[in-house]
C-alpha cells in the first residue's frame, strides 16, 4: 500500500523488536526472576511506529522517522509499515546495523521492567532534515536525544503543534531536554511515575503546574485505573475501557494514538481520552503492541458500547 503524501502526522522515536515475557513477581535486586509465559514470537514495537500504525488504522495518514538496521528484522519492519500505509521516507537504515530490541518483563501487578538495546539507533550521529510540508501534527516519542532535539526544533520552527510522550528513560530524556520539550509541546502524555519525574525536574508540587509553561493538555495514564486529563479548565478523570488483559505492552502508545485521532477530528481533550481508553483496551487483549490495534469502525463500535454516542465531530 502506498502511503499518502504528505502525511497528516509524522512521528519519531525508537523502533523496537519486542521480546515479551510474563514473570511471577516484579524484578528486584538479588532475586531470580521466574518467567511463567512468553509471547509466541517477537513482535514489532517502539513508541513511534506503535503510534503511527495505530493512527493509520484509525484513518489518519501517518509517517514515521526512526532508525533501523539493515538486518532481516529491520527490512521486514519497513515492509510491514508500508503495508499498513505508513510513510517510511524518513526511516534511516544503517548499513551493517542491528535493529533495536526491547526485552520486557511483565509482573502480575506493578510496572513492567524494560531493558532496551538501541542497536543501530545508538550509531546515528548525522544531522537530520525532516520534510514537514503538509503535516498537521508532529509526535515526539522516546528516541536518541540528538535526533529528537533536531526533530522537535524543526517542528516548532515550522509552527506545528507537538505531541510529546514522556517516558521513564533518563538517557533519552535528561532534565534539560524535559524542560525544552515541555515548553514546545501542545499535548503531553505520561504515566504517574513519569509525571512525578516531570514535576521534580521543574521543582513544582504537581504536574498540573506545567500547564503554565506551554502545553494545552496533559494526559496521565494509570493502567486499569484509567487516565486523567489536565487542561486550563481543570482535571477530568476518564475510566479505562473494560478489557480482558493478555499483555499490557503498548497500551500507552495505543492510548496516545486514540487521543490524537480524536483530537485531529475536533474532539475535546476529555472526549479524546475516552477514545484513547478504547483503543488501549483492544491492544491489551493480545500479545504485542501492534497486533490488535483496531480499525476506526471497530473502535467506534466499542466506544459507543462503553461511553455512548460519538461526539458530534467525527
C-alpha positions, 0 to 999 in steps of 0.5 A: 500500500502506498502511503499518502503524501504528505502525511497528516502526522509524522512521528519519531522515536525508537523502533523496537523488536519486542521480546515479551515475557510474563514473570511471577513477581516484579524484578528486584535486586538479588532475586531470580526472576521466574518467567511463567509465559512468553509471547509466541514470537517477537513482535514489532514495537517502539513508541513511534511506529506503535503510534503511527500504525495505530493512527493509520488504522484509525484513518489518519495518514501517518509517517514515521522517522526512526532508525533501523538496521539493515538486518532481516528484522529491520527490512521486514519492519519497513515492509510491514509499515508500508503495508499498513500505509505508513510513510517510511521516507524518513526511516534511516537504515544503517548499513551493517546495523542491528535493529533495536530490541526491547526485552520486557518483563511483565509482573502480575501487578506493578510496572513492567521492567524494560531493558532496551538495546538501541542497536543501530539507533545508538550509531546515528550521529548525522544531522537530520532534515525532516520534510514537514510540508503538509503535516498537521501534527508532529509526535515526539516519542522516546528516541536518541536525544540528538535526533529528537532535539533536531526533530522537535526544533524543526517542528516548532520552527515550522509552527506545528503543534507537538505531541510529546510522550514522556517516558521513564528513560533518563538517557533519552530524556535528561532534565534539560531536554524535559524542560525544552520539550515541555515548553514546545509541546501542545499535548503531553502524555505520561504515566504517574511515575513519569509525571512525578519525574516531570514535576521534580525536574521543574521543582513544582508540587504537581504536574498540573503546574506545567500547564503554565509553561506551554502545553494545552493538555496533559494526559496521565495514564494509570493502567486499569485505573484509567487516565486523567486529563489536565487542561486550563479548565481543570482535571477530568478523570476518564475510566479505562475501557473494560478489557480482558488483559493478555499483555499490557505492552503498548497500551500507552502508545495505543492510548496516545494514538486514540487521543490524537485521532480524536483530537485531529477530528475536533474532539475535546481533550476529555472526549479524546481520552475516552477514545484513547481508553478504547483503543488501549483496551483492544491492544491489551487483549493480545500479545504485542503492541501492534497486533490488535490495534483496531480499525476506526469502525471497530473502535467506534463500535466499542466506544459507543458500547462503553461511553455512548454516542460519538461526539458530534465531530467525527 
